[in-house]
């Protein structure tokens, strides 16, 4: 059982996300509508957020990771296909200990994953959008962000 609840057209949950950065690039999932988002998922009951990010990356792209630090705690509000989301997210800076798969299965469909140069994030539809600027400041202490996107 995970920390996710759906009531009518609203979803509430607690999620972990991986800021998998290597050689000036970040590993992202491409949505069917040409947007991008981070690898990760819901935290299970009795699981720490660090355990959850390790499990999620292993499940999604088949590799182990080294967790460097918790970079952001994000209250992420957004709407996707007429469903409103309110997620509390723990974004971890991680290093891959192998080469991740280039495809994940989510919601029963395949989605591609790719390394995206950090300097190209400004031109992408990225969720959460604050990452376009914040990823250039990862040397700062833990940051709490409220992201009210569309």
C-alpha positions as CSV (number, residue, x, y, z in Angstrom):
1,X,0.0,0.0,0.0
2,X,1.3,3.4,-0.9
3,X,0.7,7.0,0.2
4,X,-1.7,7.9,-2.6
5,X,-5.4,8.7,-2.5
6,X,-7.9,9.6,-5.3
7,X,-11.1,11.4,-4.5
8,X,-13.3,12.2,-7.5
9,X,-10.9,13.9,-9.9
10,X,-8.3,14.8,-7.3
11,X,-5.2,12.8,-6.4
12,X,-3.2,13.3,-3.2
13,X,0.1,11.6,-2.5
14,X,3.6,11.5,-1.2
15,X,6.2,10.8,-3.9
16,X,10.0,10.5,-4.4
17,X,11.8,11.7,-7.5
18,X,15.3,11.2,-8.9
19,X,17.5,14.1,-10.0
20,X,19.8,11.7,-11.9
21,X,22.5,14.0,-13.3
22,X,25.6,13.0,-15.1
23,X,27.9,15.0,-17.4
24,X,25.7,18.1,-17.5
25,X,22.6,16.1,-18.3
26,X,19.5,14.9,-16.4
27,X,17.7,11.7,-17.1
28,X,14.0,12.4,-17.7
29,X,10.8,10.5,-18.8
30,X,9.0,11.8,-21.9
31,X,5.2,11.9,-21.6
32,X,2.9,11.1,-24.4
33,X,2.1,14.8,-24.8
34,X,5.8,15.8,-25.3
35,X,6.3,16.9,-21.7
36,X,9.0,15.6,-19.4
37,X,9.1,14.5,-15.8
38,X,11.4,12.9,-13.3
39,X,11.7,9.2,-12.5
40,X,10.1,8.2,-9.2
41,X,6.9,7.2,-7.6
42,X,4.8,6.8,-4.5
43,X,6.3,5.9,-1.1
44,X,5.1,2.7,0.4
45,X,3.7,2.5,4.0
46,X,6.7,1.9,6.4
47,X,9.3,2.8,3.7
48,X,11.7,5.7,4.1
49,X,12.0,8.2,1.2
50,X,15.6,7.1,0.6
51,X,14.5,3.4,0.4
52,X,11.7,4.4,-1.9
53,X,13.9,6.3,-4.4
54,X,16.3,3.3,-4.6
55,X,13.3,0.9,-5.1
56,X,11.6,3.1,-7.7
57,X,14.8,3.5,-9.9
58,X,15.5,-0.2,-9.7
59,X,11.9,-1.0,-10.7
60,X,11.7,1.6,-13.4
61,X,15.1,1.6,-15.2
62,X,16.8,-1.5,-13.8
63,X,19.8,0.0,-12.0
64,X,21.0,0.8,-8.5
65,X,21.8,4.3,-7.5
66,X,23.9,6.2,-5.0
67,X,21.9,8.7,-3.1
68,X,23.9,11.9,-2.7
69,X,21.4,14.2,-0.9
70,X,17.9,15.4,-0.6
71,X,17.8,18.5,-2.7
72,X,14.2,19.7,-2.6
73,X,10.9,19.1,-0.8
74,X,8.2,20.1,-3.1
75,X,4.5,20.8,-2.7
76,X,3.5,20.1,-6.4
77,X,0.1,21.2,-7.6
78,X,-0.8,20.5,-11.2
79,X,-3.6,19.3,-13.5
80,X,-3.2,16.5,-16.0
81,X,-6.0,15.3,-18.2
82,X,-8.7,16.9,-16.1
83,X,-7.3,15.4,-12.9
84,X,-5.9,17.7,-10.2
85,X,-2.8,16.5,-8.3
86,X,-1.5,17.6,-4.9
87,X,1.8,15.8,-4.3
88,X,4.4,16.2,-1.6
89,X,7.6,15.2,-3.3
90,X,11.1,14.4,-2.0
91,X,13.6,15.1,-4.8
92,X,16.9,13.3,-4.3
93,X,20.1,14.0,-6.2
94,X,21.4,10.6,-7.2
95,X,24.1,9.0,-9.3
96,X,23.5,6.0,-11.5
97,X,25.5,2.9,-10.9
98,X,24.9,1.6,-14.3
99,X,23.2,2.5,-17.6
100,X,19.5,3.0,-17.2
101,X,16.9,1.4,-19.6
102,X,15.7,3.9,-22.2
103,X,12.0,3.0,-21.7
104,X,9.6,2.5,-18.8
105,X,6.1,1.1,-18.6
106,X,3.7,3.5,-16.9
107,X,-0.1,3.1,-16.8
108,X,0.2,0.2,-19.2
109,X,2.1,2.1,-21.9
110,X,5.7,2.5,-22.8
111,X,7.4,5.8,-22.3
112,X,10.9,6.8,-23.5
113,X,13.6,8.1,-21.2
114,X,16.5,10.2,-22.3
115,X,19.5,12.2,-21.1
116,X,18.6,15.9,-21.5
117,X,21.3,18.7,-21.3
118,X,20.6,20.9,-18.3
119,X,21.1,24.0,-20.5
120,X,18.1,22.9,-22.7
121,X,15.6,22.6,-19.8
122,X,14.3,26.1,-20.4
123,X,12.7,25.2,-23.7
124,X,11.0,22.0,-22.4
125,X,7.6,21.4,-20.8
126,X,9.0,20.1,-17.5
127,X,7.0,19.1,-14.4
128,X,7.6,20.5,-11.9
129,X,8.6,23.6,-13.8
130,X,10.7,25.2,-11.1
131,X,13.4,22.7,-11.9
132,X,14.3,24.6,-15.0
133,X,16.1,27.2,-12.9
134,X,16.6,25.3,-9.6
135,X,18.8,22.5,-11.1
136,X,21.5,25.1,-11.8
137,X,21.7,25.8,-8.0
138,X,22.1,22.3,-6.5
139,X,25.0,23.4,-4.3
140,X,22.6,25.2,-2.0
141,X,21.1,23.7,1.2
142,X,17.8,21.7,1.1
143,X,15.1,23.9,-0.4
144,X,11.3,23.8,0.2
145,X,9.3,24.8,-2.9
146,X,5.6,25.3,-3.5
147,X,5.0,24.7,-7.2
148,X,1.5,25.7,-8.4
149,X,1.6,24.7,-12.0
150,X,-1.1,24.4,-14.6
